[in-house]
């Protein structure tokens, strides 16, 4: 929490707002990991999700939460994201994070299949206590659309503390070996500035590059 104390005055300022959220959409450029995934028989969405979530975990500002009126820093969070079920309706996949890439992907694929197979809305966090509900990141992907912006549904703006990320369709293959997509990041401005979104974009690209080079 030492890093948070350096910006507590910023948090206090934005916490007084009726809507303290910042929502940025930007073009993310990363190494085109699709050929790598094809070569290593890895599903590209789950590969990308692994690097997004671990990049978030490595930046303190995305780990701050509001619990019982106080700011805390969580150590870990659930891996979760939206899927479309057999009725073409929204559902939620959720599983326990792991640092091992292949194990992460196996858990992610299994949780997606479970959420896709049921007509009931599952993994809504209603089974978790208030602290466990803070251990979350909201992720949605819309691969059918070239995303330009998004506004997430918010139950109560003032108490909102969980970052929400969304991205859309990947670009076609590029001559420079890069892949681009629009990503949107929404978070409490008391925790996150535009600079921290920049850090996240850098971290995602670096992690993907390192995995492909290993």
C-alpha positions as CSV (number, residue, x, y, z in Angstrom):
1,X,0.0,0.0,0.0
2,X,3.0,2.3,0.1
3,X,2.5,3.2,-3.6
4,X,-1.2,4.0,-2.9
5,X,-0.3,6.4,-0.1
6,X,1.5,8.5,-2.7
7,X,-1.7,9.1,-4.5
8,X,-4.2,9.0,-1.6
9,X,-5.0,12.7,-2.2
10,X,-5.9,11.9,-5.8
11,X,-8.1,9.1,-4.7
12,X,-9.9,11.3,-2.1
13,X,-10.5,13.9,-4.8
14,X,-12.0,11.5,-7.3
15,X,-13.9,9.5,-4.6
16,X,-15.9,12.6,-4.0
17,X,-17.2,12.6,-7.6
18,X,-20.6,11.2,-8.4
19,X,-18.9,9.3,-11.2
20,X,-15.2,8.8,-10.5
21,X,-14.6,6.4,-13.5
22,X,-12.2,6.9,-16.3
23,X,-12.8,4.9,-19.5
24,X,-10.2,4.9,-22.3
25,X,-10.3,3.2,-25.7
26,X,-7.1,2.8,-27.6
27,X,-5.4,0.8,-30.3
28,X,-3.3,-1.9,-28.8
29,X,-0.4,-3.2,-30.8
30,X,1.2,-6.5,-29.9
31,X,3.3,-9.2,-31.7
32,X,1.0,-11.2,-33.9
33,X,0.7,-14.3,-31.7
34,X,-1.7,-16.2,-34.0
35,X,1.0,-18.1,-35.9
36,X,2.7,-19.0,-32.6
37,X,-0.6,-20.3,-31.2
38,X,-1.3,-22.3,-34.3
39,X,2.2,-23.8,-34.2
40,X,1.9,-24.7,-30.5
41,X,-1.8,-25.7,-30.6
42,X,-2.9,-23.0,-28.3
43,X,-6.3,-21.3,-28.6
44,X,-5.5,-17.7,-29.3
45,X,-8.2,-16.0,-27.2
46,X,-7.1,-17.9,-24.1
47,X,-3.4,-17.2,-24.8
48,X,-4.2,-13.5,-25.1
49,X,-6.4,-13.6,-22.0
50,X,-3.5,-15.1,-20.0
51,X,-1.2,-12.2,-20.9
52,X,-3.8,-9.5,-20.3
53,X,-4.6,-10.8,-16.8
54,X,-1.0,-11.3,-15.8
55,X,-0.1,-7.9,-17.1
56,X,-2.9,-6.4,-14.9
57,X,-1.6,-8.4,-11.9
58,X,1.8,-6.9,-12.3
59,X,0.7,-3.3,-11.9
60,X,-0.3,-2.2,-8.4
61,X,-2.9,0.3,-9.5
62,X,-5.2,-2.4,-11.0
63,X,-5.1,-4.3,-7.7
64,X,-6.6,-1.6,-5.4
65,X,-10.1,-2.1,-4.2
66,X,-12.6,-0.5,-1.7
67,X,-13.5,-2.9,1.1
68,X,-15.6,-1.8,4.1
69,X,-14.9,1.8,3.3
70,X,-11.1,1.4,3.1
71,X,-8.7,1.0,0.2
72,X,-7.0,-2.3,0.2
73,X,-4.7,-4.1,-2.2
74,X,-5.7,-7.6,-3.3
75,X,-3.0,-10.3,-3.9
76,X,-4.8,-12.1,-6.7
77,X,-8.1,-12.3,-8.5
78,X,-10.4,-14.7,-10.3
79,X,-10.0,-15.2,-14.0
80,X,-13.4,-14.5,-15.5
81,X,-14.9,-13.3,-18.8
82,X,-18.1,-13.3,-20.7
83,X,-19.2,-16.1,-23.1
84,X,-22.2,-16.7,-25.3
85,X,-24.2,-19.8,-24.2
86,X,-26.3,-22.2,-26.2
87,X,-29.2,-19.8,-26.3
88,X,-27.1,-17.0,-27.6
89,X,-27.2,-15.3,-24.3
90,X,-24.6,-13.8,-22.1
91,X,-22.9,-16.0,-19.5
92,X,-19.8,-15.9,-17.3
93,X,-16.8,-18.2,-17.1
94,X,-14.7,-18.1,-13.9
95,X,-11.7,-20.1,-12.7
96,X,-8.7,-19.8,-10.4
97,X,-5.7,-18.1,-11.9
98,X,-2.4,-19.9,-12.4
99,X,1.0,-18.7,-13.6
100,X,1.5,-21.8,-15.8
101,X,0.3,-20.9,-19.4
102,X,-0.9,-24.4,-20.4
103,X,-2.7,-25.0,-17.1
104,X,-4.3,-21.6,-17.4
105,X,-5.5,-22.3,-20.9
106,X,-6.9,-25.7,-19.8
107,X,-8.8,-24.1,-17.0
108,X,-10.1,-21.3,-19.2
109,X,-11.3,-23.7,-21.9
110,X,-13.1,-25.9,-19.4
111,X,-14.8,-22.9,-17.7
112,X,-15.9,-21.5,-21.0
113,X,-17.4,-24.9,-22.0
114,X,-19.3,-25.0,-18.7
115,X,-20.7,-21.5,-19.2
116,X,-21.6,-22.1,-22.8
117,X,-23.4,-25.4,-22.0
118,X,-25.9,-24.0,-19.4
119,X,-28.9,-21.8,-19.9
120,X,-28.7,-20.5,-16.3
121,X,-26.7,-17.4,-15.5
122,X,-23.7,-18.7,-13.6
123,X,-20.6,-17.3,-11.9
124,X,-22.3,-14.0,-11.0
125,X,-20.3,-13.8,-7.7
126,X,-23.5,-14.1,-5.6
127,X,-21.8,-17.1,-4.0
128,X,-18.9,-15.0,-2.9
129,X,-18.6,-12.9,0.2
130,X,-17.9,-9.2,-0.1
131,X,-14.1,-9.5,0.1
132,X,-14.0,-12.3,-2.5
133,X,-16.2,-10.2,-4.8
134,X,-13.5,-7.6,-4.7
135,X,-11.1,-10.2,-6.1
136,X,-12.2,-9.8,-9.7
137,X,-11.5,-8.2,-13.1
138,X,-14.3,-7.8,-15.6
139,X,-13.4,-9.0,-19.1
140,X,-15.5,-9.1,-22.3
141,X,-14.5,-9.8,-25.8
142,X,-16.6,-9.1,-28.9
143,X,-14.7,-10.7,-31.8
144,X,-17.4,-9.9,-34.3
145,X,-17.0,-6.2,-34.0
146,X,-14.2,-3.6,-34.6
147,X,-14.6,-2.0,-31.2
148,X,-14.4,1.8,-31.0
149,X,-15.8,2.4,-27.5
150,X,-17.9,0.8,-24.8
151,X,-19.9,1.9,-21.7
152,X,-20.2,-0.9,-19.1
153,X,-23.2,-1.3,-16.9
154,X,-22.5,0.1,-13.4
155,X,-24.7,-0.7,-10.4
156,X,-23.4,2.3,-8.4
157,X,-20.7,4.6,-9.8
158,X,-19.3,5.9,-6.5
159,X,-18.5,2.5,-5.1
160,X,-17.2,1.1,-8.4
161,X,-13.7,-0.4,-7.8
162,X,-13.2,-3.3,-10.2
163,X,-11.5,-2.6,-13.5
164,X,-13.4,-3.6,-16.7
165,X,-11.6,-4.4,-19.9
166,X,-13.1,-5.1,-23.4
167,X,-11.7,-5.7,-26.8
168,X,-13.0,-6.5,-30.2
169,X,-11.9,-8.0,-33.5
170,X,-8.2,-8.5,-34.2
171,X,-6.7,-6.9,-37.3
172,X,-5.8,-8.8,-40.4
173,X,-2.1,-10.0,-40.6
174,X,0.2,-7.1,-41.1
175,X,3.6,-6.9,-42.9
176,X,5.3,-5.7,-39.8
177,X,4.4,-8.9,-37.8
178,X,2.1,-6.9,-35.5
179,X,-1.5,-7.5,-34.5
180,X,-3.7,-4.5,-33.5
181,X,-7.1,-4.3,-31.8
182,X,-9.1,-1.7,-29.9
183,X,-9.1,-2.2,-26.2
184,X,-11.1,-0.3,-23.7
185,X,-10.1,0.0,-20.0
186,X,-12.5,1.3,-17.4
187,X,-11.5,1.9,-13.8
188,X,-11.7,4.2,-10.7
189,X,-9.8,7.3,-11.5
190,X,-8.6,7.4,-7.9
191,X,-6.5,4.3,-8.8
192,X,-5.9,4.6,-12.5
193,X,-4.6,7.4,-14.7
194,X,-4.1,7.3,-18.5
195,X,-0.4,6.6,-17.7
196,X,-1.4,3.3,-16.1
197,X,-3.4,2.3,-19.2
198,X,-0.2,3.0,-21.2
199,X,1.8,0.8,-18.7
200,X,-0.8,-2.0,-19.2
201,X,-0.5,-1.8,-23.0
202,X,3.3,-2.0,-22.7
203,X,3.1,-5.0,-20.3
204,X,0.8,-7.0,-22.5
205,X,3.0,-6.6,-25.5
206,X,6.2,-7.3,-23.6
207,X,4.7,-10.5,-22.0
208,X,3.5,-11.8,-25.4
209,X,6.9,-11.1,-26.9
210,X,8.8,-12.9,-24.1
211,X,6.5,-16.0,-24.4
212,X,7.0,-16.2,-28.2
213,X,10.8,-15.8,-27.8
214,X,11.1,-18.5,-25.1
